[in-house]
Amino acid sequence: MSGKHYKGPEVSCCIKYFIFGFNVIFWLLGITFLGVGLWAWSEKGVLSNISSITDLGGFDPVWLFLVVGGVMFILGFAGCIGALRENTFLLKFFSVFLGIIFFLELTAGVLAFVFKDWIKDQLQFFINNNIRAYRDDIDLQNLIDFTQEYWQCCGAFGADDWNLNIYFNCTDANASRERCGVPFSCCTKDPAEDVINTQCGYDVRQKPELDQQETIHTKGCVPQFEKWLQDNLTIVAGVFIGIALLQIFGICLAQNLTGLVISSILETSGIVQHEDTETANEETIIC
């Protein structure tokens, strides 16, 4: 009788608790995003009137928080519980779900590069559609103002895009004081002024374009975004590559842990041969 002692493969606690710790943070961030989204909807009265979700003509930024938060919550929960309980179903779900997200991101990146002109047209349509709904939602209004201030732009391709909004168009039927104007976020900033002049864009589109440049940014947000992307291409590419590597790393760790758990279960059941067990023990890293 052999004097060798065969021991079943142990699950690496390094991998197990690394996945657990990482996903706890991910899970908490998901809860935070969901909480912020639901709080924003509560402040706008959406939770008390669900039908108002479809009333907004433009994009509601709250959806971004809810979708991102929901995905992070589901992924974090599956990875956290799957690693802690050594649940192969949740670990497989985590790795497959993360793999699908990675594939969608990769596909979107390739399509965006191949169909640049189509993406530009869709971006123009998206911005103009939200210009129409500028006054309909405070979150959308803040998002547009932030975009125009950050990129020092006005409209999709110029200030005249604000003619699409019922409060800023130049038609005779428009009795608004903002007629033929633009939002204050289009205005050039005076470093000497501490207080924002919210009326700086009034009547500005009644002036010739050269005169407009003294008061507002006349370049559109689409070309300004393209310029920003070109100027910061290295940083943007680095961020996307970092996210992709993190996702691949997470998938590999989850698959590794799943394999170790399955090997441990099979050995406990007496299905794995002792020779395979000894090899598995040598390759497994134990904290």
C-alpha positions in Angstrom: 0.0 0.0 0.0 1.4 3.4 -1.0 2.5 5.7 1.8 1.6 8.8 -0.3 -1.1 11.0 1.1 -3.4 12.4 -1.5 -5.1 15.7 -0.7 -8.0 17.2 -2.8 -7.3 20.4 -4.7 -7.9 23.5 -2.6 -9.5 26.7 -3.9 -7.0 29.5 -4.0 -7.9 32.1 -1.4 -5.9 34.7 -3.2 -8.2 34.4 -6.3 -11.3 33.9 -4.2 -10.9 37.0 -1.9 -9.5 39.2 -4.7 -12.6 38.6 -6.8 -14.8 39.1 -3.7 -13.1 42.3 -2.6 -13.1 43.8 -6.1 -16.8 43.0 -6.6 -17.8 44.4 -3.2 -16.5 47.8 -4.4 -18.2 47.3 -7.8 -21.5 46.3 -6.1 -21.5 49.3 -3.7 -20.8 51.6 -6.6 -23.8 50.1 -8.5 -26.0 50.7 -5.4 -24.8 54.3 -5.3 -25.5 54.9 -9.0 -29.0 53.4 -8.6 -29.6 55.4 -5.5 -28.7 58.7 -7.2 -30.9 57.8 -10.2 -33.9 57.0 -8.1 -33.3 60.1 -6.0 -33.2 62.3 -9.1 -36.4 60.7 -10.4 -38.0 61.3 -7.0 -37.0 64.9 -7.0 -38.6 65.3 -10.4 -41.8 63.5 -9.4 -41.2 60.6 -11.8 -41.7 58.0 -9.2 -45.2 59.4 -8.3 -46.1 59.7 -12.0 -44.4 56.9 -14.0 -46.0 58.0 -17.3 -43.9 61.2 -17.2 -40.9 59.0 -18.2 -42.1 59.0 -21.8 -43.2 62.6 -21.8 -39.6 64.0 -22.2 -38.7 64.6 -25.8 -35.0 64.4 -25.2 -32.5 62.2 -23.3 -33.0 61.9 -19.6 -29.5 61.7 -18.0 -31.0 59.8 -15.1 -31.3 56.7 -17.4 -27.5 56.7 -17.6 -27.2 56.3 -13.8 -29.9 53.7 -13.7 -28.5 51.5 -16.5 -24.9 51.8 -15.4 -25.9 51.2 -11.8 -28.1 48.2 -12.7 -25.3 46.5 -14.7 -22.7 47.2 -11.9 -25.1 45.9 -9.3 -25.8 42.7 -11.1 -22.2 42.0 -12.0 -21.0 42.9 -8.5 -23.6 40.7 -6.8 -22.8 37.7 -9.0 -19.0 38.1 -8.6 -19.2 38.8 -4.9 -21.6 36.0 -3.9 -20.1 33.6 -6.5 -16.6 34.0 -5.1 -17.6 33.9 -1.5 -19.9 30.9 -1.7 -17.8 29.2 -4.5 -21.0 29.1 -6.6 -20.0 28.0 -10.1 -23.3 29.2 -11.6 -22.8 32.8 -10.4 -19.1 32.7 -11.3 -20.0 31.5 -14.9 -22.8 34.1 -15.1 -20.3 36.8 -14.0 -17.6 35.8 -16.6 -20.2 35.4 -19.4 -21.9 38.7 -18.6 -18.6 40.5 -18.5 -17.6 38.8 -21.7 -20.7 40.0 -23.4 -20.1 43.6 -22.2 -16.5 43.4 -23.5 -17.7 42.1 -26.9 -20.3 44.9 -27.2 -17.7 47.5 -26.3 -15.3 46.1 -28.9 -18.0 46.0 -31.5 -19.1 49.5 -30.8 -15.5 50.7 -31.0 -14.9 49.1 -34.4 -18.3 50.3 -35.8 -17.6 53.9 -34.5 -14.2 53.8 -36.4 -15.6 52.3 -39.6 -18.8 54.4 -39.7 -17.4 57.8 -38.5 -19.7 59.9 -40.7 -22.8 58.0 -39.7 -21.8 58.4 -36.0 -21.4 62.2 -36.6 -24.8 62.4 -38.2 -26.4 60.5 -35.3 -24.6 62.7 -32.8 -25.9 65.8 -34.5 -29.4 64.3 -34.5 -29.1 63.5 -30.8 -27.9 67.0 -29.8 -30.6 68.7 -31.9 -33.3 66.5 -30.5 -32.2 67.4 -27.0 -32.0 71.1 -27.9 -35.7 70.9 -28.6 -36.3 69.6 -25.1 -33.9 71.9 -23.4 -36.4 73.5 -21.0 -38.4 70.3 -20.4 -36.1 68.6 -17.9 -33.7 70.3 -15.5 -31.1 67.4 -15.7 -31.1 67.5 -19.5 -30.7 71.3 -19.3 -27.7 71.0 -16.9 -26.1 68.4 -19.1 -26.4 70.6 -22.2 -25.1 73.6 -20.3 -22.1 71.6 -18.9 -21.3 70.3 -22.4 -21.4 73.7 -24.0 -19.3 75.3 -21.2 -16.7 72.5 -21.1 -16.1 72.3 -24.9 -16.8 76.0 -25.4 -19.4 75.3 -28.1 -22.9 76.2 -29.0 -25.4 73.8 -30.6 -24.5 70.8 -32.7 -22.8 72.7 -35.5 -23.4 76.3 -34.5 -25.5 78.7 -32.6 -28.3 78.6 -35.3 -29.2 75.1 -34.1 -31.0 76.8 -31.2 -33.6 77.9 -33.7 -35.0 74.4 -33.1 -36.1 75.3 -29.5 -39.5 77.0 -29.1 -38.0 79.5 -26.6 -35.0 80.5 -28.7 -36.3 80.5 -32.3 -36.5 83.7 -34.3 -40.1 83.3 -35.5 -42.6 86.1 -35.1 -44.9 83.8 -33.1 -42.2 83.5 -30.4 -43.0 86.0 -27.7 -40.2 84.8 -25.3 -37.6 87.2 -24.1 -35.0 84.6 -25.2 -36.2 84.9 -28.8 -33.3 84.8 -31.3 -30.9 84.1 -28.4 -28.9 81.2 -27.0 -28.5 79.8 -23.4 -25.9 81.5 -21.2 -23.7 78.4 -21.5 -22.9 79.4 -25.1 -21.4 82.7 -23.8 -17.7 83.5 -23.6 -16.5 83.8 -20.0 -15.1 87.1 -18.7 -12.4 86.1 -16.1 -13.1 89.4 -14.2 -16.8 88.4 -13.6 -17.6 86.3 -10.6 -21.3 86.1 -11.2 -22.7 84.4 -14.3 -24.7 86.7 -16.6 -27.6 84.4 -17.5 -28.9 87.0 -20.0 -25.7 87.2 -22.0 -27.2 85.3 -24.9 -30.3 87.4 -25.4 -30.9 88.6 -29.0 -27.3 87.5 -30.0 -28.4 85.7 -33.1 -29.8 88.9 -34.6 -26.3 90.1 -35.0 -23.9 89.2 -37.8 -21.7 86.1 -37.1 -18.5 88.2 -36.6 -20.2 90.2 -34.0 -21.6 87.1 -32.3 -18.0 85.9 -31.7 -17.5 88.7 -29.3 -20.2 87.4 -27.0 -20.7 83.6 -27.6 -18.8 80.5 -28.8 -19.9 80.0 -32.5 -18.3 76.6 -33.0 -20.6 73.6 -32.8 -20.2 70.9 -30.1 -19.7 68.1 -32.7 -16.6 69.6 -34.3 -15.3 70.7 -30.8 -15.8 67.1 -29.5 -13.9 65.8 -32.5 -11.0 68.2 -31.8 -11.0 67.3 -28.1 -10.9 63.6 -29.1 -7.9 64.1 -31.4 -6.0 66.2 -28.8 -6.6 63.6 -26.0 -6.5 60.5 -28.2 -3.6 58.9 -26.1 -5.5 59.4 -22.8 -8.8 58.2 -24.2 -7.2 55.1 -25.8 -5.3 54.4 -22.5 -8.5 54.5 -20.5 -10.4 52.2 -22.9 -7.4 49.7 -23.0 -7.2 49.8 -19.2 -10.9 49.0 -18.9 -10.6 46.2 -21.5 -7.6 44.7 -19.7 -9.5 44.9 -16.4 -12.5 43.1 -17.9 -10.2 40.3 -19.4 -8.5 40.0 -16.1 -11.8 39.6 -14.3 -13.0 37.0 -16.8 -9.8 35.0 -16.5 -9.9 35.0 -12.7 -13.6 34.0 -12.6 -12.9 31.1 -15.0 -9.8 30.1 -13.0 -11.8 30.0 -9.8 -14.7 28.1 -11.4 -12.2 25.5 -12.6 -10.7 25.1 -9.1 -14.1 24.8 -7.5 -15.3 22.2 -10.0 -12.0 20.2 -9.5 -12.5 20.4 -5.7 -16.1 19.1 -6.0 -15.1 16.3 -8.4 -12.2 15.2 -6.1 -14.5 15.2 -3.1 -16.9 12.9 -5.1 -14.0 10.6 -5.9 -14.2 11.2 -9.6 -10.8 12.7 -10.3 -7.8 10.3 -10.3 -5.1 10.7 -7.7 -2.5 11.5 -10.3 -4.5 14.4 -11.6 -5.1 15.6 -8.1 -1.4 15.7 -7.3 -0.8 17.8 -10.4 -3.6 20.2 -9.5 -2.2 20.6 -6.0 1.2 21.6 -7.4 -0.4 24.2 -9.7 -2.8 25.8 -7.2 -1.5 28.8 -5.3 -2.6 28.9 -1.7 -2.4 32.2 0.4 
